[in-house]
Amino acid sequence: MKYLVIGNSAAGIGTIEGIRQVDPEGSIMLISDEPYHTYSRPLISYYLAGKVKPEKMYYREPDFYEKLNVNLRLGVKVEEIHPDEKTVSLSTGEIVKYETLMLATGGKPIIPEMPGLQFKGVFSFLKWDDVKDIEANINKYNKIVIIGAGLIGLKAAEAMVGLEVKVTVVELANRVLSAILDEEAAEIVQRTLEDKGVEFSLNNTVKEIQGSGDKVSGVLLQDNTELECDAVIIAIGVSPNKDLATEAGLAVNRGIVVDDYLRTNYPDIYAAGDVSEGYDILYKQRRVLPILPNAYRQGYTAGHNMAGQEERYHGGFGMNAISFFGLPMITAGIIKPDSSEFTEMIERDSTKRNYRKIVLRDNKLVGFIALNEVDRAGILTGLMEKEIDINTFKDKLLYKDFGYAHLPKEYRQEQLLGVIKL
């Protein structure tokens, strides 16, 4: 069998390991337009801040590709996919044949059209090269504007504060981290960043990047406020990098459409990770689930299927575990429900910046937020994943010492027997 994997992040690596578990001999080629050994993108802000050394950025050991007998083509771009011929065209002019193909092309930064994008000092914050570009010029920057208060924007802000750069974050929504936090939790996170000197302009956005000569000199906001700055980081969000799939005639919505086995509408082409639409077991629909563990699991499952061992991908859900200036947080699932079918349970201690929220539907846990006190969150995600009926112990879910002792006896026994793994 001749396998081709496009993409070198979690989904691509999962695909290779899934293939090799079933087929130790087949030919695998991996192509990536980045020049690097597989690395963990969530670490780029820590690299920029000097908290992670380059050698600690990597997602697998240096000899990973050699051990798994992978033909590695780094710094090469796939220009076109030809599904009927089962070939791809490369930026080198080569034509590569495949028998089964994995699209693990991930996401790309959302860059809105606005005047001033051409000035030096305008950056994205998604790939290692992005932060290397910032790093190379960091001594030139005293003030920086970050567009977007999502996870990427706030991690960029944290890194910049560590480099003693004054930061203003501009966000169109009414709160930070609007996709994964409710208003009360977001206020706690915002206050934590403000205590470190980060300034915010919410319900606002940048309508023009201003320049002096060929360099950034400031931004003009939607409310006509002008902010001086030396650089701008655009961190509005990430969209599925589906251009190759669209041009090849694959079925796409927001992401590439796949079935329960991660196959596209072409049975020999698969897609996994941030570029695909996997099944969300909580929303009960296919959605893009842009989180690293999900990307890996999708890739691993697809690898089995590509190698002939049929395996269904049962779905996942959104989850984030992260911290800002020492404030840890874990969020998962549906955190801001919009109908009466949901029940919310909340416990807070504003003096300690503790906040815990549980979201229930039909006596099942479908979402939670935990700020500062995040112990035992793994038990909660396990209850969500296995869709366990929590009616007999739901009053205990917010206990500070909530643990296996509070779960029904039969459930604890299943844990010990390994029937259910949290």
PENORKA-V628289 format. One record per backbone hydrogen bond with DSSP energy under -1.0 kcal/mol. NH is the residue of the N-H (numbers start at 0). CO is the residue of the C=O. If there is no record, write none. Layout:
NH_CO ; NH_CO
This chain:
2_26 ; 3_99 ; 4_28 ; 5_101 ; 6_30 ; 12_8 ; 13_9 ; 14_10 ; 15_11 ; 16_12 ; 17_13 ; 18_14 ; 19_15 ; 20_16 ; 21_18 ; 22_18 ; 26_0 ; 28_2 ; 29_70 ; 30_4 ; 31_72 ; 39_56 ; 42_39 ; 43_40 ; 46_42 ; 47_43 ; 48_44 ; 49_46 ; 50_45 ; 51_45 ; 55_52 ; 56_53 ; 58_37 ; 63_60 ; 66_62 ; 67_63 ; 68_65 ; 69_64 ; 70_27 ; 72_29 ; 74_33 ; 75_31 ; 78_88 ; 79_88 ; 81_86 ; 85_81 ; 86_81 ; 87_95 ; 88_79 ; 89_93 ; 90_76 ; 92_89 ; 95_87 ; 97_85 ; 98_1 ; 99_1 ; 100_267 ; 101_3 ; 102_269 ; 103_5 ; 107_238 ; 109_236 ; 118_115 ; 119_213 ; 122_231 ; 130_126 ; 131_127 ; 132_128 ; 133_129 ; 134_130 ; 135_131 ; 136_133 ; 139_136 ; 140_137 ; 143_165 ; 144_230 ; 145_167 ; 146_232 ; 147_169 ; 153_149 ; 154_150 ; 155_151 ; 156_152 ; 157_153 ; 158_154 ; 159_155 ; 160_156 ; 161_157 ; 163_160 ; 164_159 ; 165_141 ; 167_143 ; 168_198 ; 169_145 ; 170_200 ; 176_148 ; 179_176 ; 180_176 ; 185_181 ; 186_182 ; 187_183 ; 188_184 ; 189_185 ; 190_186 ; 191_187 ; 192_188 ; 193_189 ; 194_190 ; 196_193 ; 197_192 ; 198_166 ; 200_168 ; 202_172 ; 203_170 ; 206_219 ; 207_219 ; 208_114 ; 209_217 ; 211_214 ; 214_211 ; 215_119 ; 216_209 ; 217_209 ; 218_226 ; 219_207 ; 220_224 ; 221_204 ; 223_220 ; 226_218 ; 228_216 ; 229_142 ; 231_120 ; 232_144 ; 233_122 ; 234_146 ; 238_107 ; 240_105 ; 241_239 ; 245_241 ; 246_242 ; 247_243 ; 248_245 ; 249_244 ; 252_254 ; 255_274 ; 256_250 ; 258_262 ; 261_258 ; 263_268 ; 268_265 ; 269_100 ; 270_261 ; 271_102 ; 275_272 ; 276_255 ; 277_286 ; 279_284 ; 280_315 ; 283_279 ; 284_279 ; 286_277 ; 290_288 ; 294_290 ; 295_291 ; 296_292 ; 297_293 ; 298_294 ; 299_295 ; 300_296 ; 301_297 ; 302_298 ; 303_299 ; 304_300 ; 305_301 ; 306_302 ; 307_304 ; 308_303 ; 312_259 ; 315_278 ; 319_330 ; 321_328 ; 323_326 ; 326_323 ; 328_321 ; 329_369 ; 330_319 ; 331_367 ; 332_317 ; 333_365 ; 341_338 ; 342_359 ; 344_357 ; 346_355 ; 348_353 ; 353_348 ; 354_370 ; 355_346 ; 356_368 ; 357_344 ; 358_366 ; 359_342 ; 360_363 ; 365_358 ; 366_358 ; 367_331 ; 368_356 ; 369_329 ; 370_354 ; 371_327 ; 372_370 ; 376_373 ; 378_375 ; 379_375 ; 380_376 ; 381_377 ; 382_378 ; 383_379 ; 384_380 ; 385_381 ; 387_382 ; 389_362 ; 392_389 ; 393_389 ; 395_392 ; 396_393 ; 398_395 ; 401_398 ; 405_402 ; 406_403 ; 411_407 ; 412_408 ; 413_409 ; 414_410 ; 415_411 ; 416_412 ; 418_413
